[in-house]
Amino acid sequence: MMKAIITLIAIFLTLFLIFVIGLRLLAYYKMNKLKGATLNEFKNEKKLILYFYSENCGACKVMAPIIDSIKEVKVRKIDVFTKEGAKLVQEIGIMGTPTTVLLEKGKIINAFIGVKKKEDILNMFSKQG
């Protein structure tokens, strides 16, 4: 009996892990697919960072001071649970927080989920010209 329970737990954990990895891969795929898309409402911004966060997200709390330290590029912080945030999340297809979207004249040049260093974020702009 105990062996059967352990086998069931192992199967459940394996399936759960596959599900979580699948969600992560889907989120990264969607972020890569965003490159080159245009968000017309931001086309007047030369360079802009859209930072999507949630108040209860642990990684967002790590990323917040990094985002706050960026003075070289205009940053717009968007809480995903506000009306505006929910609309943009749906429009762009964001699947997790923190998500950072880099735009030049409304065109998405890069997007990523998770935490990155300030220098790495700013270098994503300079590579684009």
C-alpha positions as CSV (number, residue, x, y, z in Angstrom):
1,M,0.0,0.0,0.0
2,M,2.7,2.5,1.0
3,K,4.6,1.7,-2.3
4,A,1.5,2.5,-4.3
5,I,1.1,5.9,-2.5
6,I,4.7,6.8,-3.1
7,T,4.4,5.8,-6.8
8,L,1.3,8.1,-7.1
9,I,3.0,11.0,-5.4
10,A,6.0,10.6,-7.7
11,I,3.8,10.5,-10.8
12,F,1.9,13.6,-9.6
13,L,5.1,15.5,-8.9
14,T,6.5,14.6,-12.3
15,L,3.3,15.7,-14.1
16,F,3.3,18.9,-12.1
17,L,6.9,19.6,-13.0
18,I,6.2,19.0,-16.7
19,F,3.2,21.4,-16.5
20,V,5.3,24.2,-14.8
21,I,8.1,23.8,-17.3
22,G,5.6,23.9,-20.1
23,L,4.1,27.1,-18.8
24,R,7.6,28.6,-18.5
25,L,8.5,27.6,-22.1
26,L,5.2,29.0,-23.4
27,A,5.8,32.3,-21.6
28,Y,9.4,32.6,-23.0
29,Y,8.2,31.7,-26.5
30,K,5.5,34.4,-26.3
31,M,8.1,37.0,-25.2
32,N,10.4,36.2,-28.1
33,K,7.4,36.3,-30.5
34,L,6.6,39.9,-29.3
35,K,9.8,41.3,-30.8
36,G,9.0,43.6,-33.8
37,A,5.4,44.1,-32.8
38,T,4.1,47.7,-32.6
39,L,2.1,49.2,-29.8
40,N,0.7,52.3,-31.5
41,E,-0.2,54.0,-28.2
42,F,3.5,54.4,-27.4
43,K,4.8,55.3,-30.9
44,N,5.7,58.9,-29.8
45,E,8.1,57.6,-27.2
46,K,11.7,57.5,-28.5
47,K,12.7,54.8,-25.9
48,L,10.4,53.4,-23.3
49,I,10.5,50.6,-20.8
50,L,7.1,49.1,-19.8
51,Y,7.6,47.2,-16.5
52,F,4.7,44.9,-15.5
53,Y,4.6,43.9,-11.9
54,S,2.4,42.6,-9.1
55,E,2.5,43.8,-5.5
56,N,2.7,40.2,-4.2
57,C,5.4,38.9,-6.6
58,G,8.7,38.1,-4.9
59,A,10.8,38.5,-8.1
60,C,9.1,41.9,-8.6
61,K,10.3,43.0,-5.2
62,V,13.9,42.1,-6.3
63,M,13.4,43.8,-9.7
64,A,11.8,47.0,-8.4
65,P,15.0,48.8,-7.2
66,I,16.7,47.9,-10.5
67,I,13.9,49.5,-12.4
68,D,13.8,52.5,-10.1
69,S,17.5,53.0,-10.7
70,I,17.1,53.4,-14.5
71,K,17.2,57.1,-15.3
72,E,18.7,56.8,-18.8
73,V,15.4,55.7,-20.4
74,K,11.8,56.6,-19.5
75,V,10.2,53.8,-17.5
76,R,6.5,53.2,-17.1
77,K,5.6,50.9,-14.2
78,I,2.3,49.0,-14.7
79,D,0.6,47.0,-11.9
80,V,-1.0,44.0,-13.7
81,F,-4.1,44.2,-11.4
82,T,-5.1,47.7,-12.4
83,K,-7.6,48.4,-15.2
84,E,-4.9,49.8,-17.5
85,G,-2.5,46.9,-16.5
86,A,-5.1,44.2,-17.2
87,K,-5.8,45.7,-20.6
88,L,-2.2,45.9,-21.6
89,V,-1.5,42.4,-20.2
90,Q,-4.2,41.0,-22.4
91,E,-3.2,43.1,-25.5
92,I,0.5,42.1,-25.2
93,G,-0.1,38.5,-24.0
94,I,2.0,38.7,-20.8
95,M,1.9,35.5,-18.8
96,G,3.9,36.3,-15.6
97,T,5.6,39.0,-13.6
98,P,7.9,40.7,-13.6
99,T,7.8,41.3,-17.3
100,T,9.8,44.0,-18.9
101,V,9.1,45.3,-22.4
102,L,11.5,47.6,-24.2
103,L,10.1,49.8,-27.0
104,E,11.6,52.3,-29.5
105,K,9.0,54.5,-31.2
106,G,6.3,52.0,-30.2
107,K,8.1,49.0,-31.6
108,I,9.0,46.2,-29.2
109,I,12.7,45.5,-29.5
110,N,12.9,43.1,-26.6
111,A,10.8,41.6,-23.8
112,F,11.7,39.3,-20.9
113,I,10.3,37.7,-17.8
114,G,12.2,37.8,-14.6
115,V,15.1,39.8,-13.1
116,K,18.0,41.3,-15.1
117,K,20.8,43.7,-14.1
118,K,20.4,47.4,-15.1
119,E,23.4,47.2,-17.4
120,D,21.9,44.2,-19.3
121,I,18.6,46.0,-19.8
122,L,20.2,49.2,-21.0
123,N,22.5,47.2,-23.4
124,M,19.4,45.8,-25.1
125,F,18.7,49.3,-26.3
126,S,22.2,50.2,-27.5
127,K,22.4,47.0,-29.6
128,Q,19.4,48.2,-31.5
129,G,21.1,51.3,-32.8
